[in-house]
Amino acid sequence: MAVHEAGHAVIGLVQGLAILEVQIGGLAPNGIGLMVGGTTFDAPVGDVRVLMREQPEQMGVALMAGAAAELKFYRGSISQSYDEDLKILRRGMGWLEGLNDVQQAAVTGYLEAAIDAVADHRQAIQRTAEALIAGRRLSGLEVSAILESAPPE
């Protein structure tokens, strides 16, 4: 969970998005043993859907960066976390009826760009994940400081 959320936060910043906070928590309330977490973007009027419509490519890459971080760090993705991020992307973009070929191509492009960005910023993602494990929550300024201290690879 920490690597997944660190991927969203670090790559969100790299994409020029403002991050308010990133956190990881305890077990999900559904009792099936899943960790929960989240990255809060500084969205107009507090609505991330507005941000997605204003900056679709940046948000698409940032949302796919969680799964991309899992792929790079663990050589695989937790399908449920990818599916949840894809649902957020679809709702934000207004793609409620599934994905047509153009939309699927956009998602594939976002994921490919996220994989490249994660490879370039692996050290910052690792440090952010470690800080999240230690403290459970980081402000956007704290993640930004980590990113600035870890040069791209």
C-alpha positions in Angstrom: 0.0 0.0 0.0 2.8 2.5 0.8 4.5 2.0 -2.5 1.2 2.3 -4.3 0.3 5.6 -2.6 3.9 6.9 -2.9 3.6 6.3 -6.6 0.5 8.4 -6.9 2.0 11.2 -4.8 5.5 11.4 -6.3 4.3 11.1 -9.9 1.5 13.5 -9.3 4.0 16.1 -8.2 6.2 15.3 -11.2 3.1 15.8 -13.4 2.8 19.3 -11.9 -0.2 18.5 -9.7 -0.5 19.8 -6.2 -0.7 17.2 -3.4 -2.4 18.1 -0.1 -1.5 14.8 1.6 -0.9 11.1 1.2 -1.7 8.5 3.8 -1.9 4.8 4.5 -4.2 3.3 7.1 -5.3 0.2 8.8 -7.5 -2.6 7.5 -10.4 -1.8 5.3 -13.8 -1.8 7.1 -15.0 -4.7 5.0 -12.9 -7.0 7.1 -11.2 -8.8 4.2 -7.8 -7.7 5.3 -7.0 -5.0 2.7 -4.9 -1.9 3.6 -6.5 1.4 2.7 -4.8 4.6 1.8 -5.2 7.6 -0.3 -3.5 10.6 -2.0 -5.4 13.9 -1.8 -4.9 16.2 -4.8 -5.5 19.9 -4.4 -8.5 20.1 -6.7 -10.7 23.1 -7.7 -13.6 23.4 -5.3 -12.4 20.2 -3.6 -13.6 18.0 -6.5 -11.0 15.8 -8.2 -13.4 15.3 -11.1 -12.9 18.9 -12.0 -9.2 18.5 -11.9 -9.4 15.4 -14.1 -11.3 17.3 -16.7 -8.9 20.3 -16.6 -5.7 18.2 -16.6 -6.7 14.8 -17.9 -3.3 13.6 -19.0 -1.6 14.6 -15.8 -4.3 13.0 -13.6 -4.4 9.9 -15.8 -0.7 9.4 -15.4 -0.8 10.1 -11.6 -3.7 7.7 -11.1 -1.9 4.9 -13.0 1.3 5.5 -11.1 0.1 3.5 -8.2 -0.2 0.3 -10.3 3.0 1.3 -12.1 4.9 1.5 -8.8 3.7 -1.9 -7.9 4.8 -3.3 -11.2 8.3 -1.7 -10.9 8.8 -2.6 -7.2 7.1 -6.0 -7.0 7.1 -7.1 -10.6 3.4 -7.2 -10.5 0.3 -5.2 -9.7 -2.4 -5.9 -7.1 -5.3 -6.1 -9.6 -7.8 -4.8 -7.1 -5.9 -1.5 -6.5 -5.5 -1.0 -10.3 -9.2 -1.7 -10.8 -10.1 0.9 -8.1 -7.8 3.5 -9.6 -9.3 2.8 -13.0 -12.8 3.3 -11.6 -11.8 6.7 -10.2 -10.3 7.6 -13.6 -13.4 6.5 -15.5 -15.8 8.4 -13.2 -13.6 11.5 -13.3 -13.5 11.5 -17.0 -17.2 10.7 -17.4 -16.5 7.3 -19.0 -19.4 5.6 -17.2 -20.3 3.0 -19.8 -17.0 1.2 -20.0 -14.1 2.0 -22.3 -14.3 2.4 -26.0 -11.1 1.9 -28.1 -10.1 5.6 -27.9 -10.5 5.6 -24.1 -8.7 2.3 -23.7 -5.8 3.7 -25.7 -5.7 6.7 -23.4 -5.6 4.5 -20.3 -2.8 2.4 -21.9 -0.9 5.6 -22.7 -1.3 6.9 -19.1 -0.1 3.6 -17.7 3.0 3.5 -20.1 3.9 7.1 -19.1 3.4 6.3 -15.4 5.7 3.2 -15.8 8.4 5.5 -17.3 8.0 8.2 -14.7 8.2 5.6 -11.8 11.4 4.2 -13.3 12.8 7.7 -13.4 11.7 8.5 -9.8 12.1 5.2 -8.1 14.3 6.5 -5.3 11.8 9.2 -4.4 9.0 6.7 -4.4 11.0 4.3 -2.2 11.8 7.1 0.3 8.2 8.3 0.4 6.9 4.8 1.0 9.4 4.3 3.9 8.2 7.6 5.4 4.6 6.5 5.0 5.3 3.2 6.8 7.0 5.1 9.6 4.4 7.8 10.1 1.2 6.8 8.1 0.7 10.3 6.7 2.8 12.9 4.8 1.8 16.4 3.7 2.3 17.4 0.1 5.2 19.6 1.2 6.9 16.6 2.9 6.6 14.5 -0.3 7.8 17.5 -2.3 10.9 17.7 -0.1 11.6 14.0 -0.6 11.2 14.4 -4.4 13.7 17.3 -4.4 16.2 15.3 -2.4 16.1 12.3 -4.7 17.4 13.1 -8.2 15.8 11.3 -11.1 17.5 8.2 -12.3 
